[in-house]
Amino acid sequence: MAARSKTAGLARPLAVACLLIACYGALIVPFTTYMSNKPFVEKLGYLPRVEVLQVISADQKQVVAEGLVMKVLMYFGGLVAKEKTRQLHVPADYMTMSRLLHGSVKLDPYNMDAYYFAQSILVWDANQIKIANDLLDYGMKYRTWDWFLPFFMGFNYGYFLHDYPQAGKYYMKAGQLSGNDLFMNLASRYLNEAGQNELAIAYLKTMAKTAKNRAVWETLTTRLKSLEAIRSIEQARDAYQRATGHQPASVEALLHSGYLKALPKDPYGGTFYLEPDGKVKTTSNFFSTVNKK
């Protein structure tokens, strides 16, 4: 009887263990299959609440913050690389990128990489102007010596939001912090509502020179080339109008009349054209390569 009772006692835990293993297999196999097959855009990951990160990171907040930014940079770089080789056509997960960047600066408000990436990519590609400005405003409370943050803010207010007094104020601050006459000139020009395309080109040149990440640099220089092409058409358009007294009918008309030496190429693959009011546009609408489906 004792032997039989002992055998029964061992059988019950074994049966429970087998049942648990079977349940685990039933759950983990479909989950693993889903994780391996789901779109790349979903794999950026989940961010715990910042309050939780602040507790668990203890005295390693700077390291954790840098890790979050690095995760975003590697994710974005992977998208750019896969798009180049035509391996992937999915939109970037900008909302998760934004959450990771915000989490990063909450842990370490001095982390410049987070502000730079937000300004380089979220502003241009995701049109998240307010999110970027909130991030920059937060950073300026800590990086009080840094001219980059008011420089970014000035550009956002002038180019995207058309709030020229605010743009002038932030460019003036950038000039005072950097001692660079360029920003003082930008401040005065924005206060006079000057031409935006030239200012955008100046801005992107500054951003590209200081870009440390290859994928970010490529994104900035692509947009810069497109704006420079537009500027060349604008200059030809203005010369045509001064000479004839009226707007040209098309970009091709500028080419045929000799005011445009060659048709500029849109690095995004689009075609430049003139709107009825003479504004230069492109059929690509400056879509980033990582956004194309």
Stockholm file with secondary structure:
# STOCKHOLM 1.0

chainA/1-293         MAARSKTAGLARPLAVACLLIACYGALIVPFTTYMSNKPFVEKLGYLPRVEVLQVISADQKQVVAEGLVMKVLMYFGGLVAKEKTRQLHVPADYMTMSRLLHGSVKLDPYNMDAYYFAQSILVWDANQIKIANDLLDYGMKYRTWDWFLPFFMGFNYGYFLHDYPQAGKYYMKAGQLSGNDLFMNLASRYLNEAGQNELAIAYLKTMAKTAKNRAVWETLTTRLKSLEAIRSIEQARDAYQRATGHQPASVEALLHSGYLKALPKDPYGGTFYLEPDGKVKTTSNFFSTVNKK
#=GR chainA/1-293 SS CHHHHHHHHHHHHHHHHHHHHHHHHHHHHHHHHHHHHSCGGGGGCCCCCHHHHHHHHTTCHHHHHHHHHHHHHHHHHHHHHHHHTTCCCCCCCHHHHHHHHHHHHHHCTTCHHHHHHIIIIIHHHHCCHHHHHHHHHHHHTTCTTCSHHHHHHHHIIIIISCCHHHHHHHHHHHHHHHCCHHHHHHHHHHHTTCCHHHHHHHHHHHHHHHCCSHHHHHHHHHHHHHHHHHHHHHHHHHHHHHHHSSCCSCHHHHHHTTSSSSCCCCTTSCCEEECTTSCEEETTTTCCGGGCC
#=GC SS_cons         CHHHHHHHHHHHHHHHHHHHHHHHHHHHHHHHHHHHHSCGGGGGCCCCCHHHHHHHHTTCHHHHHHHHHHHHHHHHHHHHHHHHTTCCCCCCCHHHHHHHHHHHHHHCTTCHHHHHHIIIIIHHHHCCHHHHHHHHHHHHTTCTTCSHHHHHHHHIIIIISCCHHHHHHHHHHHHHHHCCHHHHHHHHHHHTTCCHHHHHHHHHHHHHHHCCSHHHHHHHHHHHHHHHHHHHHHHHHHHHHHHHSSCCSCHHHHHHTTSSSSCCCCTTSCCEEECTTSCEEETTTTCCGGGCC
//
